[in-house]
Amino acid sequence: MPKLIVGGYGRDIVMNFEDEVCRAVQNVLIRRLSLGDGLFLRSSGDSDGQPVTTVIWISPASSLRFEYDDEKLPELNKKLAETYWSVIEGSGGLVLPSQGEIDAWRLEDEVGSTVDSDSNAGAGQRD
């Protein structure tokens, strides 16, 4: 599973993500940090079966490492990256969604694509 590893806290902080989330987080963190700006990153999940929320400050001086399970980077989900970027621009931080929220977004996209395909399928037909 892809992960973001943040150093400099006495011990590394490791945040595990799905492929597309990790790739989008990598994209927006690089964009933000290249501007010389920092941000808060908040993620919720569980540790040893207990629910936890982690909030960390990431600055241009932070030691970051992204690790993926494959030699090739996952394709960037531009919609997800732009959503994260909008949140950062508006609040100076990023609250990462839960896996359930990401699954709901995927379902909305799939339903929207199906509806669009169905409505376009009959566009050239006449009664």
Order of alpha helices (4+ residues) and beta strands (2+ residues): beta-beta-alpha-beta-beta-beta-alpha-beta-alpha
